[in-house]
Amino acid sequence: MSNKPLVLLTGGRGMVGRNILEHPMAQHYSFVSPTSNELDLRDFLSVKSFFDKTAPEFVIHAAGRVGGIQANVAHPVDFFG
């Protein structure tokens, strides 16, 4: 069992999340970073259950909808939400 504080990191496989995990200070923390298949952030009861089971001390929310530059230009409103 680790003495390091547990951090829930959403979006850990995305650009921002990967950079957080690779940051030199990340070694001072334990991270749990479920995929969207493992934890649906739109489902309150699933999120509550996850928090009850893991009890993270910190949360870094880096998850988001992505699509690249062309998708953002073609559908800018779809990425707010």
Backbone as CSV, one residue per row, in Angstrom:
resi,resn,N_x,N_y,N_z,CA_x,CA_y,CA_z,C_x,C_y,C_z
1,MET,0.840,-1.184,0.000,0.000,0.000,0.000,0.883,1.244,0.000
2,SER,0.533,2.173,-0.843,1.335,3.383,-1.005,0.949,4.445,0.017
3,ASN,1.942,5.191,0.461,1.702,6.329,1.348,1.404,7.590,0.550
4,LYS,1.501,7.490,-0.750,1.299,8.658,-1.605,-0.183,9.004,-1.690
5,PRO,-0.503,10.297,-1.746,-1.901,10.702,-1.920,-2.459,10.159,-3.238
6,LEU,-3.706,9.712,-3.200,-4.353,9.177,-4.392,-5.043,10.295,-5.157
7,VAL,-4.777,10.329,-6.459,-5.359,11.334,-7.341,-6.217,10.635,-8.386
8,LEU,-7.463,11.069,-8.515,-8.302,10.632,-9.624,-8.020,11.584,-10.776
9,LEU,-7.521,11.040,-11.866,-7.232,11.827,-13.064,-8.151,11.369,-14.174
10,THR,-9.090,12.229,-14.563,-9.922,11.907,-15.723,-9.160,12.348,-16.960
11,GLY,-9.345,11.631,-18.038,-8.660,11.993,-19.274,-7.177,11.667,-19.263
12,GLY,-6.794,10.662,-18.524,-5.392,10.318,-18.385,-4.729,9.796,-19.641
13,ARG,-5.502,9.466,-20.660,-4.923,8.975,-21.909,-4.882,10.057,-22.976
14,GLY,-5.402,11.228,-22.647,-5.375,12.351,-23.581,-4.079,13.141,-23.455
15,MET,-3.958,14.175,-24.271,-2.729,14.964,-24.296,-2.437,15.609,-22.931
16,VAL,-3.429,16.243,-22.336,-3.209,16.907,-21.046,-2.941,15.872,-19.958
17,GLY,-3.755,14.824,-19.910,-3.589,13.793,-18.889,-2.241,13.101,-18.950
18,ARG,-1.793,12.766,-20.153,-0.476,12.120,-20.301,0.640,13.025,-19.802
19,ASN,0.518,14.318,-20.073,1.542,15.251,-19.614,1.534,15.396,-18.094
20,ILE,0.377,15.323,-17.494,0.300,15.347,-16.028,1.013,14.122,-15.467
21,LEU,0.728,12.955,-16.024,1.340,11.714,-15.544,2.852,11.684,-15.754
22,GLU,3.327,12.381,-16.778,4.756,12.395,-17.078,5.505,13.524,-16.366
23,HIS,4.780,14.385,-15.695,5.418,15.511,-14.999,6.286,14.975,-13.858
24,PRO,7.444,15.557,-13.597,8.323,15.077,-12.526,7.658,15.013,-11.146
25,MET,6.728,15.900,-10.864,6.056,15.883,-9.556,5.055,14.721,-9.422
26,ALA,4.675,14.100,-10.548,3.708,13.010,-10.515,4.203,11.827,-9.685
27,GLN,5.506,11.678,-9.546,6.055,10.558,-8.781,5.677,10.623,-7.304
28,HIS,5.234,11.774,-6.845,4.866,11.951,-5.443,3.419,11.556,-5.155
29,TYR,2.712,11.089,-6.180,1.297,10.752,-6.056,1.022,9.384,-6.667
30,SER,-0.054,8.771,-6.208,-0.588,7.577,-6.860,-1.778,8.040,-7.691
31,PHE,-1.871,7.541,-8.899,-2.942,7.962,-9.793,-3.856,6.804,-10.128
32,VAL,-5.138,7.095,-10.212,-6.105,6.183,-10.797,-6.738,6.985,-11.932
33,SER,-6.741,6.392,-13.122,-7.206,7.115,-14.299,-8.061,6.189,-15.157
34,PRO,-9.320,6.035,-14.784,-10.187,5.125,-15.525,-10.527,5.666,-16.915
35,THR,-10.725,4.744,-17.838,-11.183,5.125,-19.174,-12.672,5.455,-19.103
36,SER,-13.191,6.023,-20.172,-14.626,6.333,-20.199,-15.467,5.053,-20.184
37,ASN,-14.903,3.940,-20.642,-15.610,2.657,-20.551,-15.640,2.138,-19.116
38,GLU,-14.623,2.482,-18.349,-14.551,2.037,-16.953,-15.344,2.939,-16.014
39,LEU,-15.474,4.215,-16.360,-16.211,5.165,-15.529,-16.873,6.197,-16.427
40,ASP,-18.194,6.151,-16.487,-18.959,7.112,-17.277,-19.218,8.336,-16.402
41,LEU,-18.515,9.417,-16.669,-18.631,10.627,-15.857,-19.996,11.284,-15.965
42,ARG,-20.812,10.845,-16.902,-22.175,11.382,-17.044,-23.161,10.652,-16.160
43,ASP,-22.731,9.585,-15.514,-23.605,8.756,-14.675,-23.278,9.019,-13.201
44,PHE,-24.112,9.831,-12.546,-23.850,10.240,-11.171,-23.642,9.052,-10.237
45,LEU,-24.498,8.034,-10.323,-24.377,6.898,-9.401,-23.085,6.120,-9.615
46,SER,-22.646,6.004,-10.851,-21.369,5.334,-11.124,-20.204,6.133,-10.545
47,VAL,-20.262,7.440,-10.715,-19.196,8.303,-10.190,-19.182,8.240,-8.670
48,LYS,-20.360,8.302,-8.055,-20.445,8.220,-6.590,-19.883,6.900,-6.094
49,SER,-20.245,5.817,-6.735,-19.743,4.496,-6.359,-18.223,4.438,-6.499
50,PHE,-17.706,5.006,-7.583,-16.262,5.025,-7.802,-15.560,5.793,-6.688
51,PHE,-16.110,6.957,-6.326,-15.532,7.753,-5.238,-15.595,7.004,-3.917
52,ASP,-16.702,6.332,-3.666,-16.843,5.561,-2.418,-15.799,4.443,-2.335
53,LYS,-15.513,3.801,-3.459,-14.560,2.690,-3.486,-13.110,3.162,-3.421
54,THR,-12.793,4.231,-4.136,-11.391,4.632,-4.253,-10.979,5.732,-3.287
55,ALA,-11.897,6.583,-2.890,-11.651,7.692,-1.959,-10.415,8.517,-2.335
56,PRO,-10.402,9.095,-3.534,-9.248,9.911,-3.915,-9.153,11.164,-3.045
57,GLU,-7.918,11.591,-2.804,-7.709,12.822,-2.042,-7.789,14.050,-2.938
58,PHE,-7.477,13.857,-4.221,-7.501,14.947,-5.183,-8.160,14.467,-6.464
59,VAL,-8.725,15.411,-7.200,-9.295,15.124,-8.514,-8.733,16.141,-9.492
60,ILE,-8.225,15.625,-10.608,-7.824,16.476,-11.721,-8.699,16.063,-12.900
61,HIS,-9.542,16.985,-13.325,-10.466,16.682,-14.416,-9.869,17.193,-15.729
62,ALA,-9.310,16.274,-16.503,-8.688,16.625,-17.772,-9.394,15.949,-18.946
63,ALA,-10.526,15.317,-18.683,-11.262,14.637,-19.754,-12.059,15.660,-20.550
64,GLY,-12.226,15.364,-21.794,-13.022,16.240,-22.641,-13.279,15.608,-23.984
65,ARG,-14.191,16.198,-24.692,-14.483,15.737,-26.045,-13.457,16.346,-26.982
66,VAL,-12.873,15.522,-27.801,-11.862,16.002,-28.741,-12.217,15.558,-30.151
67,GLY,-11.696,16.263,-31.121,-11.977,15.875,-32.494,-10.963,16.398,-33.479
68,GLY,-10.039,17.181,-33.010,-9.051,17.750,-33.910,-9.487,19.107,-34.438
69,ILE,-8.600,19.752,-35.126,-8.841,21.109,-35.599,-10.037,21.171,-36.546
70,GLN,-10.097,20.261,-37.507,-11.191,20.304,-38.488,-12.557,20.106,-37.823
71,ALA,-12.636,19.197,-36.863,-13.901,18.972,-36.165,-14.292,20.207,-35.356
72,ASN,-13.316,20.844,-34.740,-13.587,22.056,-33.963,-14.072,23.198,-34.864
73,VAL,-13.499,23.314,-36.050,-13.913,24.358,-36.981,-15.314,24.058,-37.519
74,ALA,-15.576,22.797,-37.858,-16.859,22.417,-38.453,-18.001,22.419,-37.438
75,HIS,-17.712,22.075,-36.193,-18.769,21.934,-35.173,-18.335,22.560,-33.849
76,PRO,-18.066,23.848,-33.803,-17.508,24.445,-32.588,-18.413,24.328,-31.363
77,VAL,-19.704,24.416,-31.535,-20.626,24.372,-30.402,-20.667,22.981,-29.763
78,ASP,-20.426,21.942,-30.556,-20.480,20.569,-30.038,-19.417,20.309,-28.966
79,PHE,-18.379,21.130,-28.916,-17.301,20.898,-27.981,-17.472,21.683,-26.678
80,PHE,-18.580,22.392,-26.539,-18.949,23.028,-25.269,-20.032,22.172,-24.672
81,GLY,-19.838,21.663,-23.502,-20.976,20.913,-23.015,-20.705,20.036,-21.954
